[in-house]
């Protein structure tokens, strides 16, 4: 069973773009479901994440904010 990964971010965020690129690259080797949530489309998400983006959650657990550690991501996805 593959992991469910959620990237919380917003348009125009270069750190979000970097996180997305890393997730897509890793996903090519270690398949997982990837969902992106634009925090600007939801007031509650905007309040919760505005100062922390990008935030990456794996199976409901927030594991990265600001930057994604590729080695740690791979470790978590490898199970």
mmCIF file of the N, C-alpha and C atoms, coordinates in Angstrom:
data_MODEL
# 
_entry.id   MODEL 
# 
loop_
_atom_site.group_PDB 
_atom_site.id 
_atom_site.type_symbol 
_atom_site.label_atom_id 
_atom_site.label_alt_id 
_atom_site.label_comp_id 
_atom_site.label_asym_id 
_atom_site.label_entity_id 
_atom_site.label_seq_id 
_atom_site.pdbx_PDB_ins_code 
_atom_site.Cartn_x 
_atom_site.Cartn_y 
_atom_site.Cartn_z 
_atom_site.occupancy 
_atom_site.B_iso_or_equiv 
_atom_site.pdbx_formal_charge 
_atom_site.auth_seq_id 
_atom_site.auth_comp_id 
_atom_site.auth_asym_id 
_atom_site.auth_atom_id 
_atom_site.pdbx_PDB_model_num 
ATOM 1   N N  . UNK A 1 1  ? 0.839  -1.181 0.000  1.00 0.00 ? 1  UNK A N  1 
ATOM 2   C CA . UNK A 1 1  ? 0.000  0.000  0.000  1.00 0.00 ? 1  UNK A CA 1 
ATOM 3   C C  . UNK A 1 1  ? 0.883  1.242  0.000  1.00 0.00 ? 1  UNK A C  1 
ATOM 4   N N  . UNK A 1 2  ? 0.635  2.155  -0.919 1.00 0.00 ? 2  UNK A N  1 
ATOM 5   C CA . UNK A 1 2  ? 1.465  3.349  -1.002 1.00 0.00 ? 2  UNK A CA 1 
ATOM 6   C C  . UNK A 1 2  ? 0.974  4.418  -0.028 1.00 0.00 ? 2  UNK A C  1 
ATOM 7   N N  . UNK A 1 3  ? 1.871  5.305  0.300  1.00 0.00 ? 3  UNK A N  1 
ATOM 8   C CA . UNK A 1 3  ? 1.570  6.392  1.234  1.00 0.00 ? 3  UNK A CA 1 
ATOM 9   C C  . UNK A 1 3  ? 0.731  7.469  0.548  1.00 0.00 ? 3  UNK A C  1 
ATOM 10  N N  . UNK A 1 4  ? 0.014  8.230  1.357  1.00 0.00 ? 4  UNK A N  1 
ATOM 11  C CA . UNK A 1 4  ? -0.704 9.412  0.898  1.00 0.00 ? 4  UNK A CA 1 
ATOM 12  C C  . UNK A 1 4  ? 0.066  10.637 1.374  1.00 0.00 ? 4  UNK A C  1 
ATOM 13  N N  . UNK A 1 5  ? 0.532  11.430 0.426  1.00 0.00 ? 5  UNK A N  1 
ATOM 14  C CA . UNK A 1 5  ? 1.333  12.611 0.730  1.00 0.00 ? 5  UNK A CA 1 
ATOM 15  C C  . UNK A 1 5  ? 0.542  13.847 0.326  1.00 0.00 ? 5  UNK A C  1 
ATOM 16  N N  . UNK A 1 6  ? 0.504  14.824 1.230  1.00 0.00 ? 6  UNK A N  1 
ATOM 17  C CA . UNK A 1 6  ? -0.184 16.088 0.954  1.00 0.00 ? 6  UNK A CA 1 
ATOM 18  C C  . UNK A 1 6  ? 0.826  17.220 1.073  1.00 0.00 ? 6  UNK A C  1 
ATOM 19  N N  . UNK A 1 7  ? 0.862  18.060 0.049  1.00 0.00 ? 7  UNK A N  1 
ATOM 20  C CA . UNK A 1 7  ? 1.705  19.255 0.047  1.00 0.00 ? 7  UNK A CA 1 
ATOM 21  C C  . UNK A 1 7  ? 0.793  20.462 0.235  1.00 0.00 ? 7  UNK A C  1 
ATOM 22  N N  . UNK A 1 8  ? 0.982  21.171 1.338  1.00 0.00 ? 8  UNK A N  1 
ATOM 23  C CA . UNK A 1 8  ? 0.246  22.404 1.605  1.00 0.00 ? 8  UNK A CA 1 
ATOM 24  C C  . UNK A 1 8  ? 1.119  23.561 1.140  1.00 0.00 ? 8  UNK A C  1 
ATOM 25  N N  . UNK A 1 9  ? 0.572  24.415 0.300  1.00 0.00 ? 9  UNK A N  1 
ATOM 26  C CA . UNK A 1 9  ? 1.340  25.547 -0.206 1.00 0.00 ? 9  UNK A CA 1 
ATOM 27  C C  . UNK A 1 9  ? 0.423  26.554 -0.855 1.00 0.00 ? 9  UNK A C  1 
ATOM 28  N N  . UNK A 1 10 ? 1.021  27.424 -1.655 1.00 0.00 ? 10 UNK A N  1 
ATOM 29  C CA . UNK A 1 10 ? 0.235  28.416 -2.386 1.00 0.00 ? 10 UNK A CA 1 
ATOM 30  C C  . UNK A 1 10 ? 1.005  28.842 -3.621 1.00 0.00 ? 10 UNK A C  1 
ATOM 31  N N  . UNK A 1 11 ? 0.311  29.375 -4.611 1.00 0.00 ? 11 UNK A N  1 
ATOM 32  C CA . UNK A 1 11 ? 0.979  29.842 -5.828 1.00 0.00 ? 11 UNK A CA 1 
ATOM 33  C C  . UNK A 1 11 ? 1.971  30.957 -5.515 1.00 0.00 ? 11 UNK A C  1 
ATOM 34  N N  . UNK A 1 12 ? 3.083  30.963 -6.240 1.00 0.00 ? 12 UNK A N  1 
ATOM 35  C CA . UNK A 1 12 ? 4.081  32.007 -6.069 1.00 0.00 ? 12 UNK A CA 1 
ATOM 36  C C  . UNK A 1 12 ? 5.067  31.756 -4.947 1.00 0.00 ? 12 UNK A C  1 
ATOM 37  N N  . UNK A 1 13 ? 4.977  30.620 -4.307 1.00 0.00 ? 13 UNK A N  1 
ATOM 38  C CA . UNK A 1 13 ? 5.874  30.269 -3.196 1.00 0.00 ? 13 UNK A CA 1 
ATOM 39  C C  . UNK A 1 13 ? 7.015  29.424 -3.756 1.00 0.00 ? 13 UNK A C  1 
ATOM 40  N N  . UNK A 1 14 ? 8.221  29.994 -3.801 1.00 0.00 ? 14 UNK A N  1 
ATOM 41  C CA . UNK A 1 14 ? 9.346  29.257 -4.397 1.00 0.00 ? 14 UNK A CA 1 
ATOM 42  C C  . UNK A 1 14 ? 9.740  28.038 -3.565 1.00 0.00 ? 14 UNK A C  1 
ATOM 43  N N  . UNK A 1 15 ? 9.571  28.097 -2.254 1.00 0.00 ? 15 UNK A N  1 
ATOM 44  C CA . UNK A 1 15 ? 9.862  26.923 -1.429 1.00 0.00 ? 15 UNK A CA 1 
ATOM 45  C C  . UNK A 1 15 ? 8.862  25.807 -1.719 1.00 0.00 ? 15 UNK A C  1 
ATOM 46  N N  . UNK A 1 16 ? 7.620  26.182 -2.006 1.00 0.00 ? 16 UNK A N  1 
ATOM 47  C CA . UNK A 1 16 ? 6.592  25.198 -2.374 1.00 0.00 ? 16 UNK A CA 1 
ATOM 48  C C  . UNK A 1 16 ? 6.952  24.550 -3.712 1.00 0.00 ? 16 UNK A C  1 
ATOM 49  N N  . UNK A 1 17 ? 7.430  25.364 -4.646 1.00 0.00 ? 17 UNK A N  1 
ATOM 50  C CA . UNK A 1 17 ? 7.847  24.836 -5.947 1.00 0.00 ? 17 UNK A CA 1 
ATOM 51  C C  . UNK A 1 17 ? 9.000  23.846 -5.777 1.00 0.00 ? 17 UNK A C  1 
ATOM 52  N N  . UNK A 1 18 ? 9.948  24.185 -4.913 1.00 0.00 ? 18 UNK A N  1 
ATOM 53  C CA . UNK A 1 18 ? 11.083 23.289 -4.647 1.00 0.00 ? 18 UNK A CA 1 
ATOM 54  C C  . UNK A 1 18 ? 10.607 21.976 -4.025 1.00 0.00 ? 18 UNK A C  1 
ATOM 55  N N  . UNK A 1 19 ? 9.696  22.066 -3.069 1.00 0.00 ? 19 UNK A N  1 
ATOM 56  C CA . UNK A 1 19 ? 9.171  20.867 -2.413 1.00 0.00 ? 19 UNK A CA 1 
ATOM 57  C C  . UNK A 1 19 ? 8.430  19.997 -3.422 1.00 0.00 ? 19 UNK A C  1 
ATOM 58  N N  . UNK A 1 20 ? 7.616  20.620 -4.272 1.00 0.00 ? 20 UNK A N  1 
ATOM 59  C CA . UNK A 1 20 ? 6.870  19.881 -5.296 1.00 0.00 ? 20 UNK A CA 1 
ATOM 60  C C  . UNK A 1 20 ? 7.824  19.147 -6.234 1.00 0.00 ? 20 UNK A C  1 
ATOM 61  N N  . UNK A 1 21 ? 8.861  19.821 -6.696 1.00 0.00 ? 21 UNK A N  1 
ATOM 62  C CA . UNK A 1 21 ? 9.827  19.205 -7.608 1.00 0.00 ? 21 UNK A CA 1 
ATOM 63  C C  . UNK A 1 21 ? 10.502 17.996 -6.956 1.00 0.00 ? 21 UNK A C  1 
ATOM 64  N N  . UNK A 1 22 ? 10.861 18.129 -5.697 1.00 0.00 ? 22 UNK A N  1 
ATOM 65  C CA . UNK A 1 22 ? 11.487 17.008 -4.985 1.00 0.00 ? 22 UNK A CA 1 
ATOM 66  C C  . UNK A 1 22 ? 10.503 15.850 -4.840 1.00 0.00 ? 22 UNK A C  1 
ATOM 67  N N  . UNK A 1 23 ? 9.268  16.139 -4.474 1.00 0.00 ? 23 UNK A N  1 
ATOM 68  C CA . UNK A 1 23 ? 8.256  15.091 -4.321 1.00 0.00 ? 23 UNK A CA 1 
ATOM 69  C C  . UNK A 1 23 ? 8.013  14.362 -5.638 1.00 0.00 ? 23 UNK A C  1 
ATOM 70  N N  . UNK A 1 24 ? 7.928  15.094 -6.724 1.00 0.00 ? 24 UNK A N  1 
ATOM 71  C CA . UNK A 1 24 ? 7.700  14.481 -8.031 1.00 0.00 ? 24 UNK A CA 1 
ATOM 72  C C  . UNK A 1 24 ? 8.888  13.597 -8.411 1.00 0.00 ? 24 UNK A C  1 
ATOM 73  N N  . UNK A 1 25 ? 10.091 14.067 -8.151 1.00 0.00 ? 25 UNK A N  1 
ATOM 74  C CA . UNK A 1 25 ? 11.295 13.284 -8.463 1.00 0.00 ? 25 UNK A CA 1 
ATOM 75  C C  . UNK A 1 25 ? 11.329 11.979 -7.660 1.00 0.00 ? 25 UNK A C  1 
ATOM 76  N N  . UNK A 1 26 ? 11.065 12.062 -6.367 1.00 0.00 ? 26 UNK A N  1 
ATOM 77  C CA . UNK A 1 26 ? 11.084 10.868 -5.516 1.00 0.00 ? 26 UNK A CA 1 
ATOM 78  C C  . UNK A 1 26 ? 9.934  9.937  -5.884 1.00 0.00 ? 26 UNK A C  1 
ATOM 79  N N  . UNK A 1 27 ? 8.807  10.507 -6.242 1.00 0.00 ? 27 UNK A N  1 
ATOM 80  C CA . UNK A 1 27 ? 7.623  9.714  -6.596 1.00 0.00 ? 27 UNK A CA 1 
ATOM 81  C C  . UNK A 1 27 ? 7.876  8.828  -7.816 1.00 0.00 ? 27 UNK A C  1 
ATOM 82  N N  . UNK A 1 28 ? 8.782  9.240  -8.694 1.00 0.00 ? 28 UNK A N  1 
ATOM 83  C CA . UNK A 1 28 ? 9.119  8.438  -9.872 1.00 0.00 ? 28 UNK A CA 1 
ATOM 84  C C  . UNK A 1 28 ? 9.770  7.112  -9.471 1.00 0.00 ? 28 UNK A C  1 
ATOM 85  N N  . UNK A 1 29 ? 10.418 7.089  -8.317 1.00 0.00 ? 29 UNK A N  1 
ATOM 86  C CA . UNK A 1 29 ? 11.101 5.882  -7.840 1.00 0.00 ? 29 UNK A CA 1 
ATOM 87  C C  . UNK A 1 29 ? 10.307 5.147  -6.762 1.00 0.00 ? 29 UNK A C  1 
ATOM 88  N N  . UNK A 1 30 ? 9.656  5.894  -5.902 1.00 0.00 ? 30 UNK A N  1 
ATOM 89  C CA . UNK A 1 30 ? 8.887  5.324  -4.792 1.00 0.00 ? 30 UNK A CA 1 
ATOM 90  C C  . UNK A 1 30 ? 7.447  5.829  -4.915 1.00 0.00 ? 30 UNK A C  1 
ATOM 91  N N  . UNK A 1 31 ? 6.600  5.107  -5.626 1.00 0.00 ? 31 UNK A N  1 
ATOM 92  C CA . UNK A 1 31 ? 5.240  5.604  -5.884 1.00 0.00 ? 31 UNK A CA 1 
ATOM 93  C C  . UNK A 1 31 ? 4.458  5.906  -4.608 1.00 0.00 ? 31 UNK A C  1 
ATOM 94  N N  . UNK A 1 32 ? 3.724  6.997  -4.658 1.00 0.00 ? 32 UNK A N  1 
ATOM 95  C CA . UNK A 1 32 ? 2.816  7.388  -3.580 1.00 0.00 ? 32 UNK A CA 1 
ATOM 96  C C  . UNK A 1 32 ? 1.763  8.317  -4.155 1.00 0.00 ? 32 UNK A C  1 
ATOM 97  N N  . UNK A 1 33 ? 0.644  8.411  -3.458 1.00 0.00 ? 33 UNK A N  1 
ATOM 98  C CA . UNK A 1 33 ? -0.419 9.330  -3.857 1.00 0.00 ? 33 UNK A CA 1 
ATOM 99  C C  . UNK A 1 33 ? -0.024 10.733 -3.415 1.00 0.00 ? 33 UNK A C  1 
ATOM 100 N N  . UNK A 1 34 ? -0.090 11.685 -4.332 1.00 0.00 ? 34 UNK A N  1 
ATOM 101 C CA . UNK A 1 34 ? 0.289  13.062 -4.026 1.00 0.00 ? 34 UNK A CA 1 
ATOM 102 C C  . UNK A 1 34 ? -0.903 13.976 -4.252 1.00 0.00 ? 34 UNK A C  1 
ATOM 103 N N  . UNK A 1 35 ? -1.209 14.744 -3.214 1.00 0.00 ? 35 UNK A N  1 
ATOM 104 C CA . UNK A 1 35 ? -2.287 15.732 -3.287 1.00 0.00 ? 35 UNK A CA 1 
ATOM 105 C C  . UNK A 1 35 ? -1.710 17.081 -2.905 1.00 0.00 ? 35 UNK A C  1 
ATOM 106 N N  . UNK A 1 36 ? -2.089 18.111 -3.642 1.00 0.00 ? 36 UNK A N  1 
ATOM 107 C CA . UNK A 1 36 ? -1.663 19.464 -3.303 1.00 0.00 ? 36 UNK A CA 1 
ATOM 108 C C  . UNK A 1 36 ? -2.866 20.243 -2.805 1.00 0.00 ? 36 UNK A C  1 
ATOM 109 N N  . UNK A 1 37 ? -2.657 20.993 -1.745 1.00 0.00 ? 37 UNK A N  1 
ATOM 110 C CA . UNK A 1 37 ? -3.727 21.839 -1.201 1.00 0.00 ? 37 UNK A CA 1 
ATOM 111 C C  . UNK A 1 37 ? -3.250 23.282 -1.185 1.00 0.00 ? 37 UNK A C  1 
ATOM 112 N N  . UNK A 1 38 ? -3.975 24.112 -1.900 1.00 0.00 ? 38 UNK A N  1 
ATOM 113 C CA . UNK A 1 38 ? -3.696 25.544 -1.976 1.00 0.00 ? 38 UNK A CA 1 
ATOM 114 C C  . UNK A 1 38 ? -4.314 26.200 -0.743 1.00 0.00 ? 38 UNK A C  1 
ATOM 115 N N  . UNK A 1 39 ? -3.477 26.673 0.148  1.00 0.00 ? 39 UNK A N  1 
ATOM 116 C CA . UNK A 1 39 ? -3.980 27.241 1.403  1.00 0.00 ? 39 UNK A CA 1 
ATOM 117 C C  . UNK A 1 39 ? -4.782 28.520 1.183  1.00 0.00 ? 39 UNK A C  1 
ATOM 118 N N  . UNK A 1 40 ? -4.633 29.148 0.033  1.00 0.00 ? 40 UNK A N  1 
ATOM 119 C CA . UNK A 1 40 ? -5.379 30.373 -0.239 1.00 0.00 ? 40 UNK A CA 1 
ATOM 120 C C  . UNK A 1 40 ? -6.836 30.094 -0.601 1.00 0.00 ? 40 UNK A C  1 
ATOM 121 N N  . UNK A 1 41 ? -7.177 28.833 -0.805 1.00 0.00 ? 41 UNK A N  1 
ATOM 122 C CA . UNK A 1 41 ? -8.548 28.472 -1.172 1.00 0.00 ? 41 UNK A CA 1 
ATOM 123 C C  . UNK A 1 41 ? -9.414 28.108 0.031  1.00 0.00 ? 41 UNK A C  1 
ATOM 124 N N  . UNK A 1 42 ? -8.819 28.151 1.230  1.00 0.00 ? 42 UNK A N  1 
ATOM 125 C CA . UNK A 1 42 ? -9.542 27.731 2.430  1.00 0.00 ? 42 UNK A CA 1 
ATOM 126 C C  . UNK A 1 42 ? -9.051 28.566 3.607  1.00 0.00 ? 42 UNK A C  1 
ATOM 127 N N  . UNK A 1 43 ? -9.957 29.290 4.249  1.00 0.00 ? 43 UNK A N  1 
ATOM 128 C CA . UNK A 1 43 ? -9.560 30.186 5.342  1.00 0.00 ? 43 UNK A CA 1 
ATOM 129 C C  . UNK A 1 43 ? -8.877 29.446 6.491  1.00 0.00 ? 43 UNK A C  1 
ATOM 130 N N  . UNK A 1 44 ? -9.376 28.279 6.841  1.00 0.00 ? 44 UNK A N  1 
ATOM 131 C CA . UNK A 1 44 ? -8.777 27.517 7.950  1.00 0.00 ? 44 UNK A CA 1 
ATOM 132 C C  . UNK A 1 44 ? -7.368 27.063 7.604  1.00 0.00 ? 44 UNK A C  1 
ATOM 133 N N  . UNK A 1 45 ? -7.168 26.580 6.382  1.00 0.00 ? 45 UNK A N  1 
ATOM 134 C CA . UNK A 1 45 ? -5.817 26.179 5.961  1.00 0.00 ? 45 UNK A CA 1 
ATOM 135 C C  . UNK A 1 45 ? -4.892 27.389 5.909  1.00 0.00 ? 45 UNK A C  1 
ATOM 136 N N  . UNK A 1 46 ? -5.411 28.505 5.443  1.00 0.00 ? 46 UNK A N  1 
ATOM 137 C CA . UNK A 1 46 ? -4.609 29.728 5.357  1.00 0.00 ? 46 UNK A CA 1 
ATOM 138 C C  . UNK A 1 46 ? -4.120 30.142 6.743  1.00 0.00 ? 46 UNK A C  1 
ATOM 139 N N  . UNK A 1 47 ? -5.020 30.134 7.712  1.00 0.00 ? 47 UNK A N  1 
ATOM 140 C CA . UNK A 1 47 ? -4.634 30.497 9.085  1.00 0.00 ? 47 UNK A CA 1 
ATOM 141 C C  . UNK A 1 47 ? -3.626 29.492 9.654  1.00 0.00 ? 47 UNK A C  1 
ATOM 142 N N  . UNK A 1 48 ? -3.834 28.222 9.390  1.00 0.00 ? 48 UNK A N  1 
ATOM 143 C CA . UNK A 1 48 ? -2.996 27.175 9.979  1.00 0.00 ? 48 UNK A CA 1 
ATOM 144 C C  . UNK A 1 48 ? -1.606 27.116 9.364  1.00 0.00 ? 48 UNK A C  1 
ATOM 145 N N  . UNK A 1 49 ? -1.489 27.428 8.072  1.00 0.00 ? 49 UNK A N  1 
ATOM 146 C CA . UNK A 1 49 ? -0.236 27.150 7.375  1.00 0.00 ? 49 UNK A CA 1 
ATOM 147 C C  . UNK A 1 49 ? 0.497  28.364 6.805  1.00 0.00 ? 49 UNK A C  1 
ATOM 148 N N  . UNK A 1 50 ? -0.089 29.539 6.849  1.00 0.00 ? 50 UNK A N  1 
ATOM 149 C CA . UNK A 1 50 ? 0.489  30.697 6.163  1.00 0.00 ? 50 UNK A CA 1 
ATOM 150 C C  . UNK A 1 50 ? 1.966  30.913 6.483  1.00 0.00 ? 50 UNK A C  1 
ATOM 151 N N  . UNK A 1 51 ? 2.335  30.847 7.735  1.00 0.00 ? 51 UNK A N  1 
ATOM 152 C CA . UNK A 1 51 ? 3.717  31.131 8.145  1.00 0.00 ? 51 UNK A CA 1 
ATOM 153 C C  . UNK A 1 51 ? 4.621  29.900 8.113  1.00 0.00 ? 51 UNK A C  1 
ATOM 154 N N  . UNK A 1 52 ? 4.095  28.753 7.652  1.00 0.00 ? 52 UNK A N  1 
ATOM 155 C CA . UNK A 1 52 ? 4.856  27.507 7.740  1.00 0.00 ? 52 UNK A CA 1 
ATOM 156 C C  . UNK A 1 52 ? 5.116  26.841 6.401  1.00 0.00 ? 52 UNK A C  1 
ATOM 157 N N  . UNK A 1 53 ? 4.543  27.318 5.316  1.00 0.00 ? 53 UNK A N  1 
ATOM 158 C CA . UNK A 1 53 ? 4.594  26.596 4.044  1.00 0.00 ? 53 UNK A CA 1 
ATOM 159 C C  . UNK A 1 53 ? 5.985  26.586 3.433  1.00 0.00 ? 53 UNK A C  1 
ATOM 160 N N  . UNK A 1 54 ? 6.263  25.547 2.680  1.00 0.00 ? 54 UNK A N  1 
ATOM 161 C CA . UNK A 1 54 ? 5.412  24.399 2.447  1.00 0.00 ? 54 UNK A CA 1 
ATOM 162 C C  . UNK A 1 54 ? 5.404  23.449 3.637  1.00 0.00 ? 54 UNK A C  1 
ATOM 163 N N  . UNK A 1 55 ? 4.289  22.764 3.804  1.00 0.00 ? 55 UNK A N  1 
ATOM 164 C CA . UNK A 1 55 ? 4.169  21.700 4.802  1.00 0.00 ? 55 UNK A CA 1 
ATOM 165 C C  . UNK A 1 55 ? 3.840  20.422 4.042  1.00 0.00 ? 55 UNK A C  1 
ATOM 166 N N  . UNK A 1 56 ? 4.530  19.349 4.396  1.00 0.00 ? 56 UNK A N  1 
ATOM 167 C CA . UNK A 1 56 ? 4.272  18.051 3.773  1.00 0.00 ? 56 UNK A CA 1 
ATOM 168 C C  . UNK A 1 56 ? 3.812  17.086 4.860  1.00 0.00 ? 56 UNK A C  1 
ATOM 169 N N  . UNK A 1 57 ? 2.671  16.463 4.602  1.00 0.00 ? 57 UNK A N  1 
ATOM 170 C CA . UNK A 1 57 ? 2.131  15.452 5.515  1.00 0.00 ? 57 UNK A CA 1 
ATOM 171 C C  . UNK A 1 57 ? 2.165  14.098 4.811  1.00 0.00 ? 57 UNK A C  1 
ATOM 172 N N  . UNK A 1 58 ? 2.544  13.078 5.562  1.00 0.00 ? 58 UNK A N  1 
ATOM 173 C CA . UNK A 1 58 ? 2.534  11.705 5.051  1.00 0.00 ? 58 UNK A CA 1 
ATOM 174 C C  . UNK A 1 58 ? 1.549  10.917 5.902  1.00 0.00 ? 58 UNK A C  1 
ATOM 175 N N  . UNK A 1 59 ? 0.544  10.375 5.237  1.00 0.00 ? 59 UNK A N  1 
ATOM 176 C CA . UNK A 1 59 ? -0.506 9.609  5.920  1.00 0.00 ? 59 UNK A CA 1 
ATOM 177 C C  . UNK A 1 59 ? -1.065 10.357 7.131  1.00 0.00 ? 59 UNK A C  1 
ATOM 178 N N  . UNK A 1 60 ? -1.299 11.665 6.948  1.00 0.00 ? 60 UNK A N  1 
ATOM 179 C CA . UNK A 1 60 ? -1.916 12.475 7.978  1.00 0.00 ? 60 UNK A CA 1 
ATOM 180 C C  . UNK A 1 60 ? -0.981 13.078 9.005  1.00 0.00 ? 60 UNK A C  1 
ATOM 181 N N  . UNK A 1 61 ? 0.290  12.711 8.968  1.00 0.00 ? 61 UNK A N  1 
ATOM 182 C CA . UNK A 1 61 ? 1.272  13.246 9.928  1.00 0.00 ? 61 UNK A CA 1 
ATOM 183 C C  . UNK A 1 61 ? 2.128  14.307 9.246  1.00 0.00 ? 61 UNK A C  1 
ATOM 184 N N  . UNK A 1 62 ? 2.118  15.526 9.805  1.00 0.00 ? 62 UNK A N  1 
ATOM 185 C CA . UNK A 1 62 ? 2.969  16.590 9.260  1.00 0.00 ? 62 UNK A CA 1 
ATOM 186 C C  . UNK A 1 62 ? 4.422  16.261 9.590  1.00 0.00 ? 62 UNK A C  1 
ATOM 187 N N  . UNK A 1 63 ? 5.227  16.093 8.549  1.00 0.00 ? 63 UNK A N  1 
ATOM 188 C CA . UNK A 1 63 ? 6.603  15.662 8.775  1.00 0.00 ? 63 UNK A CA 1 
ATOM 189 C C  . UNK A 1 63 ? 7.650  16.676 8.326  1.00 0.00 ? 63 UNK A C  1 
ATOM 190 N N  . UNK A 1 64 ? 7.277  17.591 7.438  1.00 0.00 ? 64 UNK A N  1 
ATOM 191 C CA . UNK A 1 64 ? 8.227  18.612 6.987  1.00 0.00 ? 64 UNK A CA 1 
ATOM 192 C C  . UNK A 1 64 ? 7.533  19.957 6.902  1.00 0.00 ? 64 UNK A C  1 
ATOM 193 N N  . UNK A 1 65 ? 8.271  21.012 7.222  1.00 0.00 ? 65 UNK A N  1 
ATOM 194 C CA . UNK A 1 65 ? 7.808  22.361 6.928  1.00 0.00 ? 65 UNK A CA 1 
ATOM 195 C C  . UNK A 1 65 ? 9.008  23.181 6.501  1.00 0.00 ? 65 UNK A C  1 
ATOM 196 N N  . UNK A 1 66 ? 8.787  24.102 5.604  1.00 0.00 ? 66 UNK A N  1 
ATOM 197 C CA . UNK A 1 66 ? 9.787  24.954 4.963  1.00 0.00 ? 66 UNK A CA 1 
ATOM 198 C C  . UNK A 1 66 ? 10.628 24.189 3.940  1.00 0.00 ? 66 UNK A C  1 
ATOM 199 N N  . UNK A 1 67 ? 11.258 23.089 4.340  1.00 0.00 ? 67 UNK A N  1 
ATOM 200 C CA . UNK A 1 67 ? 12.112 22.315 3.448  1.00 0.00 ? 67 UNK A CA 1 
ATOM 201 C C  . UNK A 1 67 ? 11.831 20.827 3.635  1.00 0.00 ? 67 UNK A C  1 
ATOM 202 N N  . UNK A 1 68 ? 11.985 20.068 2.567  1.00 0.00 ? 68 UNK A N  1 
ATOM 203 C CA . UNK A 1 68 ? 11.804 18.625 2.624  1.00 0.00 ? 68 UNK A CA 1 
ATOM 204 C C  . UNK A 1 68 ? 13.179 17.975 2.592  1.00 0.00 ? 68 UNK A C  1 
ATOM 205 N N  . UNK A 1 69 ? 13.462 17.156 3.582  1.00 0.00 ? 69 UNK A N  1 
ATOM 206 C CA . UNK A 1 69 ? 14.715 16.405 3.643  1.00 0.00 ? 69 UNK A CA 1 
ATOM 207 C C  . UNK A 1 69 ? 14.525 15.145 2.791  1.00 0.00 ? 69 UNK A C  1 
ATOM 208 N N  . UNK A 1 70 ? 15.228 15.082 1.663  1.00 0.00 ? 70 UNK A N  1 
ATOM 209 C CA . UNK A 1 70 ? 15.012 13.978 0.727  1.00 0.00 ? 70 UNK A CA 1 
ATOM 210 C C  . UNK A 1 70 ? 15.339 12.620 1.342  1.00 0.00 ? 70 UNK A C  1 
ATOM 211 N N  . UNK A 1 71 ? 16.419 12.521 2.093  1.00 0.00 ? 71 UNK A N  1 
ATOM 212 C CA . UNK A 1 71 ? 16.774 11.243 2.718  1.00 0.00 ? 71 UNK A CA 1 
ATOM 213 C C  . UNK A 1 71 ? 15.700 10.789 3.703  1.00 0.00 ? 71 UNK A C  1 
ATOM 214 N N  . UNK A 1 72 ? 15.205 11.721 4.502  1.00 0.00 ? 72 UNK A N  1 
ATOM 215 C CA . UNK A 1 72 ? 14.161 11.391 5.478  1.00 0.00 ? 72 UNK A CA 1 
ATOM 216 C C  . UNK A 1 72 ? 12.850 11.029 4.763  1.00 0.00 ? 72 UNK A C  1 
ATOM 217 N N  . UNK A 1 73 ? 12.527 11.739 3.692  1.00 0.00 ? 73 UNK A N  1 
ATOM 218 C CA . UNK A 1 73 ? 11.341 11.414 2.900  1.00 0.00 ? 73 UNK A CA 1 
ATOM 219 C C  . UNK A 1 73 ? 11.432 9.987  2.376  1.00 0.00 ? 73 UNK A C  1 
ATOM 220 N N  . UNK A 1 74 ? 12.563 9.643  1.790  1.00 0.00 ? 74 UNK A N  1 
ATOM 221 C CA . UNK A 1 74 ? 12.750 8.298  1.242  1.00 0.00 ? 74 UNK A CA 1 
ATOM 222 C C  . UNK A 1 74 ? 12.637 7.245  2.366  1.00 0.00 ? 74 UNK A C  1 
ATOM 223 N N  . UNK A 1 75 ? 13.216 7.527  3.508  1.00 0.00 ? 75 UNK A N  1 
ATOM 224 C CA . UNK A 1 75 ? 13.160 6.589  4.629  1.00 0.00 ? 75 UNK A CA 1 
ATOM 225 C C  . UNK A 1 75 ? 11.700 6.360  5.048  1.00 0.00 ? 75 UNK A C  1 
ATOM 226 N N  . UNK A 1 76 ? 10.949 7.430  5.167  1.00 0.00 ? 76 UNK A N  1 
ATOM 227 C CA . UNK A 1 76 ? 9.554  7.309  5.596  1.00 0.00 ? 76 UNK A CA 1 
ATOM 228 C C  . UNK A 1 76 ? 8.696  6.584  4.568  1.00 0.00 ? 76 UNK A C  1 
ATOM 229 N N  . UNK A 1 77 ? 8.977  6.816  3.304  1.00 0.00 ? 77 UNK A N  1 
ATOM 230 C CA . UNK A 1 77 ? 8.183  6.183  2.244  1.00 0.00 ? 77 UNK A CA 1 
ATOM 231 C C  . UNK A 1 77 ? 8.558  4.722  2.041  1.00 0.00 ? 77 UNK A C  1 
ATOM 232 N N  . UNK A 1 78 ? 9.763  4.364  2.442  1.00 0.00 ? 78 UNK A N  1 
ATOM 233 C CA . UNK A 1 78 ? 10.217 2.978  2.280  1.00 0.00 ? 78 UNK A CA 1 
ATOM 234 C C  . UNK A 1 78 ? 9.681  2.090  3.384  1.00 0.00 ? 78 UNK A C  1 
ATOM 235 N N  . UNK A 1 79 ? 9.180  2.714  4.412  1.00 0.00 ? 79 UNK A N  1 
ATOM 236 C CA . UNK A 1 79 ? 8.463  2.051  5.451  1.00 0.00 ? 79 UNK A CA 1 
ATOM 237 C C  . UNK A 1 79 ? 9.139  1.303  6.487  1.00 0.00 ? 79 UNK A C  1 
# 
